[in-house]
């Protein structure tokens, strides 16, 4: 039985060799047939030319290039020496639809080479794993047999290459790569079996042996085509999973995968096929992922290995210890103009590797505190490497953002999901009040500060993107501190004041940045302005941590005033960004959080102090920058100032009325009217900012619509469920005739609407007309309700109490006066629309007299009502005709005509 198994193994090994020999023979036979056909055709045509002897030139050994190496494939240069017929790609991409089509075509014609390579490689691996498994050969002999078999394959491939050539026009094309690639895979399999399957060697010797095999593969890859590299790399990455076996600590396999990755990148850095590098990285990342999924205990090695992948991907393709990638960055392709060159392939390769490694380090959930600190250290090291190590690589500047964002994400997720380190920090004093001070958060803030210092150093290099680096320097540390504040809540453990000192320390660091930038830049104030912005933000952050709600709002207003003062003193236009953010933040605090509810519950003095300070701060900041060319900041401060002042007056009036103990903000007609006034002021402020234009206008449209809708909702409540005319048990009207809460509920919102429509310039025409119409309707309702209050008093406002004759007569006179006023305005403004509105009001008065007054009035009141109506109509008819003739093209007719 054992002899039969050996015979079957030999047959399996002979099959691919036989196929290859048959293929070579068939190709040679076809060449001879072609030559014979050409000779016969020439004899038939009577030519005497003899064909040249069919001798194949002896191929010369390919040497490593001594001149400048070939460049990477670009949009104008195709990849060379590919197993796919070379064609010029249409765009600078390694993998595209055209390339995949060429690959498919090549595989359809040459699939037997791939099958042959796969068969030979599997033969070597199965020889070491299953060969004479019943003890016919000892393990050491099996390993030696596999190594000899692999060496024989490599020697066979090299003999074929030197003797018959390896060009695409030779009969032995791709055969050297098939044999040598399969031999490399077999050698790797033999070393892996010796270590992992049989335990014949230690991990150190195994790693050295694999480095030696990789060196052989590196040299062979320089001489052979990409097929050898593809076969060797694929087999090498798959070998550990095919060999099998077990190990107490397979972490050393990450060193193996790293070695294979260096091999693939090293081959491609000379030959520059490009797609071999991509295949290498895909194999490396995939193999490491499969290993860590099968052996979770190897996670530290996994994290270290994928970090090393990012570093070697930067260094090896350009063959530089200090990277010098030139050309455009990948991020510059976002707005790529037609005809502009794509980033070079090493740039794109490094971009992808750093992005993938950073994402793995950031999203990998650490099972222990040690894994968290390892991930944090690797991300921090990678970030510092991208800032400092790649300082000479102009094209790699944008990849620094990946490890920085990954580091912030790791810290945030650790606190948000309460990881081991964050949980231990939160429980520092829970069980042991005398526990040592936890320096975890302090260390993390210091790490962010170190990254900011490195970015600031990079910005000092006077490169084209110095301002961008400065922005990164002033953002990195504060963003990390904010992530800690949101997810870790350090104030609950360290105390608000001590945690606030961290923010103040970062603010001091930003002040140092601002001073350094100011010394270097001179009149160029962008970088000092960015550092000043960050310093003010850190100060505001410290205030958020330490101060109460009211004090925090005042502190934020003070920072807005300070930004305006610094802008006026040092001419820092970028501080307008901080003013914008400050106005937005203070407005949110005044309206939403803690908002109007807080303003209605705290003492009146505290509320007045907060809203008054905001109003005064806006006015001061507006006065400081009014003479500067800051249209956005000026308009923001102006609109915020008058809106906040109106809100303050509304709140003061609301609190004064609530002092009577009859009604409140949410259930009285005057409280709802005042709330509508506040929201109308906010909507008008947003409409005022429409003049700024830009993409943010869409946000302003939405905010204005939201505020206006909220105001209309409050007005609808004041006119329906809280209306004393419609509901008997609604809150009573407070105050004397005409000067009462009815004016606050209805006339005040009408005045705000009319004033906004009159003064707010960017308001659309249709919206302006709508505001005037709604203001007129509210004013008319207030007038009617006030007339009823005058005759009936607070207790008779309900409509079910009936209507007295003087009240009906007063309504008629009010309508006639309103119609006359509209006629006067039509004359003054030469408005035909106002004249028609006046006619409508007069018509309403007429209808009221004939339909209501005649039936409801009696005695002299009826007589005076009809007399007043007749005289008014006669006078208004004459005035209407005179006004109409005056506005006609022929001019006005004489009054005595």
Secondary structure as GFF3:
##gff-version 3
##sequence-region A 1 897
A	DSSP	alpha_helix	2	44	.	.	.	ID=ss1
A	DSSP	alpha_helix	97	130	.	.	.	ID=ss2
A	DSSP	alpha_helix	139	164	.	.	.	ID=ss3
A	DSSP	alpha_helix	175	192	.	.	.	ID=ss4
A	DSSP	pi_helix	193	197	.	.	.	ID=ss5
A	DSSP	alpha_helix	203	223	.	.	.	ID=ss6
A	DSSP	alpha_helix	226	243	.	.	.	ID=ss7
A	DSSP	alpha_helix	252	271	.	.	.	ID=ss8
A	DSSP	alpha_helix	275	294	.	.	.	ID=ss9
A	DSSP	three_ten_helix	296	298	.	.	.	ID=ss10
A	DSSP	alpha_helix	299	315	.	.	.	ID=ss11
A	DSSP	three_ten_helix	331	335	.	.	.	ID=ss12
A	DSSP	alpha_helix	345	363	.	.	.	ID=ss13
A	DSSP	alpha_helix	369	384	.	.	.	ID=ss14
A	DSSP	pi_helix	385	389	.	.	.	ID=ss15
A	DSSP	three_ten_helix	394	399	.	.	.	ID=ss16
A	DSSP	alpha_helix	400	416	.	.	.	ID=ss17
A	DSSP	alpha_helix	420	426	.	.	.	ID=ss18
A	DSSP	alpha_helix	440	459	.	.	.	ID=ss19
A	DSSP	alpha_helix	466	487	.	.	.	ID=ss20
A	DSSP	alpha_helix	491	494	.	.	.	ID=ss21
A	DSSP	alpha_helix	496	521	.	.	.	ID=ss22
A	DSSP	alpha_helix	526	546	.	.	.	ID=ss23
A	DSSP	alpha_helix	549	570	.	.	.	ID=ss24
A	DSSP	alpha_helix	575	591	.	.	.	ID=ss25
A	DSSP	alpha_helix	595	599	.	.	.	ID=ss26
A	DSSP	alpha_helix	604	625	.	.	.	ID=ss27
A	DSSP	alpha_helix	631	658	.	.	.	ID=ss28
A	DSSP	alpha_helix	669	688	.	.	.	ID=ss29
A	DSSP	three_ten_helix	689	692	.	.	.	ID=ss30
A	DSSP	alpha_helix	697	719	.	.	.	ID=ss31
A	DSSP	alpha_helix	741	742	.	.	.	ID=ss32
A	DSSP	pi_helix	743	747	.	.	.	ID=ss33
A	DSSP	alpha_helix	748	759	.	.	.	ID=ss34
A	DSSP	alpha_helix	765	792	.	.	.	ID=ss35
A	DSSP	three_ten_helix	794	796	.	.	.	ID=ss36
A	DSSP	three_ten_helix	799	801	.	.	.	ID=ss37
A	DSSP	alpha_helix	805	829	.	.	.	ID=ss38
A	DSSP	alpha_helix	832	848	.	.	.	ID=ss39
A	DSSP	pi_helix	849	853	.	.	.	ID=ss40
A	DSSP	alpha_helix	854	856	.	.	.	ID=ss41
A	DSSP	alpha_helix	859	886	.	.	.	ID=ss42
###
